[in-house]
Amino acid sequence: MNSEEVLLRGVISAFLMSGAVCDLRTRQVPPLLTLPAMALVGGLRFHEADYEVFVTWLVIFSLWSVHFFGGGDAKMLMVETALFPGPRFLVTLSLFALACTVPMLVVKYRRRSPLVLVRGLAHRAWAGQCFPTGRELKEEGQPTTWIFALAGIAYAWLLWRG
């Protein structure tokens, strides 16, 4: 790895960590951080005629619109999927998300009966509400940009062939 690659990975890491820190402190990722990055990497992918990234962005936008995750999370994921297009990053992200969210869920619901949890899920499904409402996401949602940041940093340093 030459010095330019190390510098690029360092800048990407600093960007991802700053988004994670903002989310952990304020529960928001500033648009001034994410929108220029989205424009830069999105413009690069458009210039390279790599239009698959925009299909991924549409999926991420759709997940945000049904409150699967918050807007800051969506914007950071859009930046990361444009930085690291392809299935290798998505697998890395999925593994990090699984490794981090399962323990969070265990801690959050450790005092509840599995039967009560299953009944609650069944009730939500029956009511046609698979995803949280915007209010639920805002009041009960957990900051997750740090998970996306960890996945991106690990990928940048260990797997990316920039």
ROSE-4610 file (N, C-alpha, C; in Angstrom, 1 decimal, always signed):
// ROSE-4610
residu = [M/M/M/N/N/N/S/S/S/E/E/E/E/E/E/V/V/V/L/L/L/L/L/L/R/R/R/G/G/G/V/V/V/I/I/I/S/S/S/A/A/A/F/F/F/L/L/L/M/M/M/S/S/S/G/G/G/A/A/A/V/V/V/C/C/C/D/D/D/L/L/L/R/R/R/T/T/T/R/R/R/Q/Q/Q/V/V/V/P/P/P/P/P/P/L/L/L/L/L/L/T/T/T/L/L/L/P/P/P/A/A/A/M/M/M/A/A/A/L/L/L/V/V/V/G/G/G/G/G/G/L/L/L/R/R/R/F/F/F/H/H/H/E/E/E/A/A/A/D/D/D/Y/Y/Y/E/E/E/V/V/V/F/F/F/V/V/V/T/T/T/W/W/W/L/L/L/V/V/V/I/I/I/F/F/F/S/S/S/L/L/L/W/W/W/S/S/S/V/V/V/H/H/H/F/F/F/F/F/F/G/G/G/G/G/G/G/G/G/D/D/D/A/A/A/K/K/K/M/M/M/L/L/L/M/M/M/V/V/V/E/E/E/T/T/T/A/A/A/L/L/L/F/F/F/P/P/P/G/G/G/P/P/P/R/R/R/F/F/F/L/L/L/V/V/V/T/T/T/L/L/L/S/S/S/L/L/L/F/F/F/A/A/A/L/L/L/A/A/A/C/C/C/T/T/T/V/V/V/P/P/P/M/M/M/L/L/L/V/V/V/V/V/V/K/K/K/Y/Y/Y/R/R/R/R/R/R/R/R/R/S/S/S/P/P/P/L/L/L/V/V/V/L/L/L/V/V/V/R/R/R/G/G/G/L/L/L/A/A/A/H/H/H/R/R/R/A/A/A/W/W/W/A/A/A/G/G/G/Q/Q/Q/C/C/C/F/F/F/P/P/P/T/T/T/G/G/G/R/R/R/E/E/E/L/L/L/K/K/K/E/E/E/E/E/E/G/G/G/Q/Q/Q/P/P/P/T/T/T/T/T/T/W/W/W/I/I/I/F/F/F/A/A/A/L/L/L/A/A/A/G/G/G/I/I/I/A/A/A/Y/Y/Y/A/A/A/W/W/W/L/L/L/L/L/L/W/W/W/R/R/R/G/G/G]
num = [1/1/1/2/2/2/3/3/3/4/4/4/5/5/5/6/6/6/7/7/7/8/8/8/9/9/9/10/10/10/11/11/11/12/12/12/13/13/13/14/14/14/15/15/15/16/16/16/17/17/17/18/18/18/19/19/19/20/20/20/21/21/21/22/22/22/23/23/23/24/24/24/25/25/25/26/26/26/27/27/27/28/28/28/29/29/29/30/30/30/31/31/31/32/32/32/33/33/33/34/34/34/35/35/35/36/36/36/37/37/37/38/38/38/39/39/39/40/40/40/41/41/41/42/42/42/43/43/43/44/44/44/45/45/45/46/46/46/47/47/47/48/48/48/49/49/49/50/50/50/51/51/51/52/52/52/53/53/53/54/54/54/55/55/55/56/56/56/57/57/57/58/58/58/59/59/59/60/60/60/61/61/61/62/62/62/63/63/63/64/64/64/65/65/65/66/66/66/67/67/67/68/68/68/69/69/69/70/70/70/71/71/71/72/72/72/73/73/73/74/74/74/75/75/75/76/76/76/77/77/77/78/78/78/79/79/79/80/80/80/81/81/81/82/82/82/83/83/83/84/84/84/85/85/85/86/86/86/87/87/87/88/88/88/89/89/89/90/90/90/91/91/91/92/92/92/93/93/93/94/94/94/95/95/95/96/96/96/97/97/97/98/98/98/99/99/99/100/100/100/101/101/101/102/102/102/103/103/103/104/104/104/105/105/105/106/106/106/107/107/107/108/108/108/109/109/109/110/110/110/111/111/111/112/112/112/113/113/113/114/114/114/115/115/115/116/116/116/117/117/117/118/118/118/119/119/119/120/120/120/121/121/121/122/122/122/123/123/123/124/124/124/125/125/125/126/126/126/127/127/127/128/128/128/129/129/129/130/130/130/131/131/131/132/132/132/133/133/133/134/134/134/135/135/135/136/136/136/137/137/137/138/138/138/139/139/139/140/140/140/141/141/141/142/142/142/143/143/143/144/144/144/145/145/145/146/146/146/147/147/147/148/148/148/149/149/149/150/150/150/151/151/151/152/152/152/153/153/153/154/154/154/155/155/155/156/156/156/157/157/157/158/158/158/159/159/159/160/160/160/161/161/161/162/162/162]
x = [+0.8/+0.0/+0.9/+0.7/+1.5/+1.0/+1.7/+1.3/+0.0/-0.3/-1.5/-2.7/-2.6/-3.7/-3.9/-2.8/-2.9/-3.7/-3.3/-3.9/-5.4/-5.8/-7.2/-8.0/-7.4/-8.1/-8.2/-7.2/-7.3/-8.4/-8.5/-9.5/-10.9/-11.1/-12.4/-12.7/-11.7/-11.9/-12.3/-11.6/-11.9/-13.4/-13.7/-15.1/-16.1/-15.9/-16.9/-16.9/-15.8/-15.8/-16.5/-16.3/-17.0/-18.5/-19.0/-20.4/-20.9/-20.1/-20.5/-20.5/-19.5/-19.4/-20.6/-20.9/-22.1/-23.4/-23.5/-24.8/-24.8/-23.7/-23.7/-24.0/-23.5/-23.6/-25.0/-25.4/-26.6/-27.8/-27.5/-28.5/-28.9/-27.9/-28.1/-26.7/-26.8/-25.6/-25.8/-25.0/-25.2/-25.2/-26.2/-26.2/-25.0/-24.4/-23.1/-22.0/-22.1/-21.1/-21.4/-22.6/-23.0/-23.3/-24.0/-24.4/-23.3/-22.2/-21.1/-20.4/-20.3/-19.7/-20.6/-21.9/-22.8/-22.6/-22.5/-22.4/-21.1/-20.0/-18.7/-18.6/-19.0/-18.8/-19.9/-21.1/-22.2/-21.8/-21.2/-20.7/-19.6/-18.7/-17.7/-18.3/-19.2/-19.8/-20.6/-21.3/-22.0/-21.0/-19.9/-18.9/-18.3/-18.1/-17.6/-18.7/-19.9/-21.1/-21.4/-21.1/-21.4/-22.8/-23.9/-25.2/-25.8/-25.2/-25.7/-25.8/-24.9/-24.9/-26.2/-26.8/-28.0/-29.2/-29.1/-30.2/-30.0/-28.8/-28.6/-29.1/-28.9/-29.3/-30.9/-31.5/-33.0/-33.5/-32.8/-33.2/-33.0/-31.9/-31.6/-32.6/-33.0/-34.0/-35.3/-35.7/-36.9/-37.0/-35.8/-35.8/-35.9/-35.3/-35.5/-36.9/-37.6/-38.9/-39.9/-39.6/-40.5/-40.0/-39.0/-38.5/-37.7/-37.0/-36.1/-35.0/-34.5/-33.5/-33.6/-32.9/-33.0/-32.3/-32.5/-31.9/-30.4/-29.8/-28.3/-27.7/-28.4/-27.9/-28.0/-29.1/-29.3/-28.3/-28.0/-27.0/-25.6/-25.3/-23.9/-23.8/-24.9/-24.9/-24.8/-25.4/-25.3/-23.9/-23.2/-21.8/-21.0/-21.2/-20.4/-20.6/-21.8/-22.1/-21.6/-21.4/-20.8/-19.3/-18.7/-17.3/-16.9/-17.6/-17.3/-18.4/-18.6/-19.7/-19.4/-20.5/-20.4/-20.7/-20.8/-21.3/-20.3/-19.0/-18.1/-18.3/-18.6/-18.9/-20.2/-21.2/-22.5/-22.5/-21.6/-21.4/-20.8/-19.7/-19.0/-19.9/-20.7/-21.7/-22.7/-23.2/-24.2/-23.6/-22.4/-21.8/-21.6/-21.1/-20.9/-22.3/-23.3/-24.6/-25.1/-25.0/-25.4/-24.7/-23.3/-22.5/-22.8/-23.2/-23.4/-24.9/-25.8/-27.2/-27.8/-27.3/-27.9/-27.6/-26.3/-26.1/-26.9/-27.1/-27.9/-29.3/-29.9/-31.3/-31.4/-30.4/-30.4/-30.4/-29.6/-29.5/-30.9/-31.4/-32.6/-33.8/-33.9/-35.1/-34.8/-33.7/-33.3/-34.3/-35.1/-36.0/-37.4/-37.6/-38.9/-39.0/-40.2/-40.4/-40.4/-39.8/-39.8/-41.2/-42.1/-43.5/-44.1/-43.9/-44.4/-43.8/-42.5/-41.9/-42.5/-42.7/-43.3/-44.8/-45.5/-46.9/-46.9/-45.9/-45.8/-45.5/-44.6/-44.3/-45.5/-46.2/-47.3/-48.4/-48.6/-49.6/-49.2/-48.0/-47.5/-47.7/-47.3/-47.5/-49.0/-49.8/-51.3/-51.8/-51.3/-51.7/-51.1/-50.2/-49.5/-48.5/-47.9/-46.9/-45.6/-44.9/-43.6/-42.5/-42.5/-41.4/-41.9/-41.0/-41.5/-42.0/-42.8/-43.3/-42.2/-42.4/-41.4/-41.2/-42.3/-42.2/-41.4/-41.7/-41.0/-39.5/-39.2/-37.8/-37.1/-37.8/-37.2/-37.0/-38.0/-38.0/-37.3/-37.4/-36.8/-35.7/-35.5/-34.4/-33.0/-32.1/-30.7/-29.8/-28.8/-27.9/-27.1/-27.1/-26.4/-25.3/-25.1/-24.1/-22.8/-22.5/-21.2/-21.0/-22.1/-21.9/-21.5/-22.2/-21.8/-20.4/-20.0/-18.7/-17.6/-17.9/-16.9/-16.8/-17.9/-17.9/-17.1/-17.3/-16.6/-15.1/-14.7/-13.3/-12.6/-13.2/-12.6/-12.5/-13.5/-13.5/-12.4/-12.3/-11.3/-9.9/-9.6/-8.2/-7.9/-8.9/-8.6/-9.0/-10.0/-10.5/-10.6/-10.6/-10.7/-9.5/-9.7/-8.6/-8.7/-8.8/-9.0/-8.2]
y = [-1.2/+0.0/+1.2/+2.1/+3.3/+4.4/+5.5/+6.6/+7.3/+7.3/+7.9/+7.0/+5.7/+4.8/+4.9/+5.0/+5.1/+6.5/+7.5/+8.8/+8.7/+8.1/+8.0/+7.2/+6.1/+5.3/+6.0/+6.8/+7.7/+8.7/+9.3/+10.4/+9.7/+8.5/+7.8/+7.4/+6.9/+6.5/+7.7/+8.9/+10.1/+10.5/+10.5/+10.9/+9.9/+8.6/+7.7/+7.8/+8.0/+8.2/+9.5/+10.5/+11.8/+11.6/+10.9/+10.7/+9.8/+8.8/+8.0/+8.8/+9.6/+10.4/+11.4/+12.0/+12.9/+12.2/+11.0/+10.2/+9.8/+9.4/+9.0/+10.1/+11.3/+12.5/+13.2/+13.3/+14.1/+13.4/+12.1/+11.3/+11.8/+12.5/+13.1/+13.1/+12.8/+13.0/+14.2/+15.2/+16.5/+16.4/+17.0/+17.0/+17.6/+18.6/+19.2/+18.2/+17.1/+16.1/+15.1/+14.7/+13.6/+14.1/+15.2/+15.6/+15.9/+16.6/+16.8/+15.5/+14.6/+13.3/+12.5/+12.5/+11.8/+12.4/+13.7/+14.4/+14.0/+13.9/+13.6/+12.2/+11.2/+9.8/+9.4/+10.0/+9.8/+10.3/+11.5/+12.1/+11.2/+10.7/+9.8/+8.6/+7.9/+6.7/+7.0/+8.2/+8.6/+8.8/+9.5/+9.7/+8.4/+7.4/+6.1/+5.2/+5.8/+5.0/+3.8/+3.9/+2.8/+3.1/+2.8/+3.2/+2.2/+1.1/+0.1/+0.8/+1.7/+2.4/+3.1/+3.6/+4.4/+3.5/+2.3/+1.3/+1.0/+0.8/+0.6/+1.8/+3.0/+4.2/+4.2/+3.8/+3.7/+2.7/+1.6/+0.6/+1.2/+1.9/+2.6/+3.6/+4.4/+5.5/+4.9/+3.8/+3.1/+2.6/+2.0/+1.5/+2.7/+3.8/+5.0/+5.5/+5.5/+6.0/+5.1/+3.9/+3.0/+3.0/+3.8/+4.0/+2.7/+2.1/+1.0/+1.5/+2.7/+3.4/+4.9/+5.7/+7.2/+7.7/+9.0/+9.7/+9.8/+10.0/+10.0/+8.7/+7.6/+6.3/+6.0/+6.5/+6.3/+7.0/+8.3/+9.0/+8.4/+8.0/+7.4/+6.1/+5.3/+4.1/+4.4/+5.5/+5.9/+6.2/+6.9/+7.3/+6.0/+5.1/+3.9/+3.0/+2.8/+2.0/+2.5/+3.9/+4.5/+4.4/+4.5/+4.3/+2.9/+2.0/+0.5/-0.2/+0.0/-0.7/-2.2/-3.0/-4.4/-5.2/-6.5/-7.4/-7.6/-7.4/-7.7/-6.7/-5.5/-4.5/-4.8/-5.2/-5.5/-6.7/-7.7/-8.8/-8.4/-7.6/-7.0/-6.2/-5.4/-4.6/-5.4/-6.4/-7.3/-8.1/-8.6/-9.3/-8.4/-7.1/-6.2/-5.8/-5.6/-5.3/-6.4/-7.6/-8.8/-8.9/-8.8/-8.9/-7.8/-6.7/-5.5/-5.4/-5.7/-5.5/-6.7/-7.9/-9.0/-8.8/-8.4/-8.2/-7.0/-5.9/-4.8/-5.2/-6.0/-6.5/-7.4/-8.3/-9.1/-8.3/-7.2/-6.4/-5.6/-5.1/-4.3/-5.1/-6.4/-7.2/-8.3/-8.3/-9.3/-9.6/-8.7/-8.9/-9.2/-9.4/-9.7/-11.2/-11.7/-13.1/-13.3/-14.4/-14.6/-14.7/-15.2/-15.3/-14.0/-13.1/-11.7/-11.0/-11.2/-10.6/-11.2/-12.5/-13.1/-12.6/-12.5/-11.9/-10.5/-9.7/-8.3/-8.2/-9.1/-9.1/-9.6/-10.6/-11.1/-10.0/-9.3/-8.2/-7.1/-6.7/-5.7/-6.2/-7.5/-8.0/-8.1/-8.5/-8.6/-7.2/-6.2/-4.8/-4.2/-5.0/-4.5/-3.5/-3.5/-2.5/-3.3/-3.6/-4.4/-3.5/-2.2/-1.3/-0.3/+0.3/+1.3/+2.5/+3.2/+4.5/+5.5/+6.7/+7.7/+8.1/+8.2/+8.6/+7.5/+6.2/+5.1/+5.2/+5.4/+5.5/+6.6/+7.8/+8.9/+8.7/+8.1/+8.0/+6.8/+5.7/+4.4/+3.9/+4.5/+4.0/+4.2/+3.3/+3.4/+4.0/+4.8/+5.2/+4.0/+4.0/+2.8/+3.2/+4.5/+4.9/+4.4/+4.2/+3.7/+2.3/+1.5/+0.2/+0.2/+1.1/+1.3/+1.8/+2.7/+3.3/+2.2/+1.4/+0.3/-0.7/-1.0/-1.9/-1.2/+0.1/+0.8/+0.9/+1.2/+1.3/+0.0/-1.1/-2.4/-2.8/-2.5/-2.8/-2.0/-0.7/+0.1/-0.3/-0.8/-1.2/-2.6/-3.5/-4.9/-5.5/-5.0/-5.8/-4.9/-3.6/-2.7/-2.8/-2.8/-2.8/-1.5/-0.4/+1.0/+1.3]
z = [+0.0/+0.0/+0.0/-1.0/-1.1/-0.2/-0.1/+0.8/+0.4/-0.9/-1.4/-1.0/-1.0/-0.6/+0.9/+1.7/+3.1/+3.4/+2.8/+3.0/+2.7/+1.5/+1.1/+2.2/+2.6/+3.6/+4.9/+5.3/+6.5/+6.4/+5.2/+5.1/+5.1/+4.5/+4.5/+6.0/+6.7/+8.1/+9.0/+8.8/+9.6/+9.2/+8.0/+7.6/+8.3/+8.2/+8.8/+10.3/+10.9/+12.4/+12.8/+12.0/+12.4/+12.3/+11.3/+11.2/+12.4/+12.8/+13.9/+15.2/+15.4/+16.7/+16.7/+15.6/+15.6/+16.0/+15.4/+15.6/+17.1/+17.7/+19.1/+20.0/+19.7/+20.6/+20.4/+19.2/+18.9/+18.3/+18.0/+17.3/+15.9/+15.3/+14.0/+13.3/+12.0/+11.2/+10.3/+10.4/+9.7/+8.2/+7.6/+6.1/+5.5/+6.2/+5.7/+5.6/+6.4/+6.3/+5.2/+5.1/+4.2/+2.7/+2.6/+1.2/+0.3/+0.7/-0.2/-0.6/+0.4/+0.1/-0.9/-0.7/-1.6/-3.0/-3.1/-4.4/-5.1/-4.3/-4.8/-5.3/-4.4/-4.8/-5.8/-5.7/-6.6/-8.0/-8.0/-9.3/-9.9/-9.1/-9.6/-10.2/-9.6/-10.1/-11.4/-11.4/-12.6/-13.8/-13.5/-14.5/-15.0/-14.1/-14.5/-15.1/-15.3/-15.8/-15.0/-13.7/-12.7/-12.1/-12.9/-12.5/-11.5/-11.2/-10.2/-8.8/-8.6/-7.3/-7.0/-8.1/-7.9/-7.7/-8.1/-7.7/-6.2/-5.8/-4.3/-3.5/-4.0/-3.3/-3.3/-4.4/-4.4/-3.3/-3.1/-2.1/-0.7/-0.5/+0.8/+1.1/+0.1/+0.2/+0.6/-0.1/+0.2/+1.6/+2.1/+3.5/+4.5/+4.2/+5.0/+5.0/+3.9/+3.8/+4.6/+4.9/+5.7/+7.1/+7.5/+8.8/+9.3/+8.3/+8.7/+9.5/+9.1/+9.8/+9.5/+10.2/+10.1/+8.9/+8.7/+7.5/+7.5/+8.7/+8.7/+8.4/+8.9/+8.6/+7.1/+6.5/+5.0/+4.2/+4.6/+3.9/+4.0/+5.2/+5.4/+4.5/+4.5/+3.7/+2.2/+1.8/+0.4/+0.0/+0.9/+0.7/+0.6/+1.6/+1.7/+0.5/+0.0/-1.1/-2.4/-2.5/-3.6/-3.6/-2.3/-2.2/-2.5/-2.0/-2.0/-2.8/-4.1/-4.8/-4.9/-4.9/-5.1/-3.9/-4.0/-3.0/-1.8/-2.1/-1.0/+0.2/-0.1/+1.0/+1.7/+0.9/+1.4/+2.4/+2.0/+2.9/+4.2/+4.1/+5.2/+6.1/+5.5/+6.3/+7.0/+6.3/+6.9/+8.1/+8.0/+9.1/+10.3/+10.0/+11.1/+11.8/+10.9/+11.5/+12.3/+11.9/+12.7/+14.0/+13.9/+15.1/+16.1/+15.7/+16.6/+17.1/+16.2/+16.6/+17.4/+17.2/+18.0/+19.5/+19.9/+21.3/+21.8/+21.0/+21.4/+21.6/+20.8/+21.0/+22.2/+22.4/+23.6/+24.9/+24.9/+26.1/+26.3/+25.2/+25.2/+25.7/+25.2/+25.6/+26.5/+27.3/+28.2/+29.3/+29.7/+30.8/+30.3/+29.0/+28.5/+28.1/+28.2/+27.9/+26.4/+25.8/+24.4/+23.9/+24.6/+24.2/+24.0/+24.9/+24.8/+23.6/+23.3/+22.1/+20.9/+20.8/+19.6/+19.4/+20.5/+20.4/+19.9/+20.4/+19.9/+18.5/+18.0/+16.6/+15.7/+16.2/+15.5/+15.4/+16.5/+16.5/+15.5/+15.5/+14.5/+13.1/+12.8/+11.5/+11.1/+12.0/+11.7/+11.4/+12.1/+11.9/+10.6/+10.0/+8.8/+9.0/+10.2/+10.6/+10.9/+9.8/+10.0/+10.5/+10.1/+10.5/+11.5/+12.3/+13.3/+12.6/+13.4/+12.9/+13.0/+12.4/+12.5/+14.0/+14.7/+16.2/+16.9/+16.7/+17.4/+17.1/+15.8/+15.4/+16.1/+16.2/+16.8/+18.3/+19.0/+20.4/+20.9/+20.2/+20.7/+19.9/+18.7/+17.8/+18.4/+18.1/+18.6/+17.5/+17.9/+16.9/+16.3/+15.0/+14.3/+13.3/+13.1/+12.2/+12.6/+13.9/+14.3/+13.7/+13.6/+13.0/+11.6/+10.8/+9.4/+9.3/+10.2/+10.2/+10.4/+11.4/+11.7/+10.5/+9.9/+8.7/+7.6/+7.3/+6.3/+6.5/+7.8/+8.1/+8.0/+8.5/+8.4/+6.9/+6.1/+4.7/+4.0/+4.3/+3.7/+3.9/+5.1/+5.5/+5.2/+5.2/+5.1/+3.8/+3.1/+1.9/+0.7/+0.8/-0.4/-1.2/-2.5/-3.5/-4.2/-3.5/-4.0/-5.2]
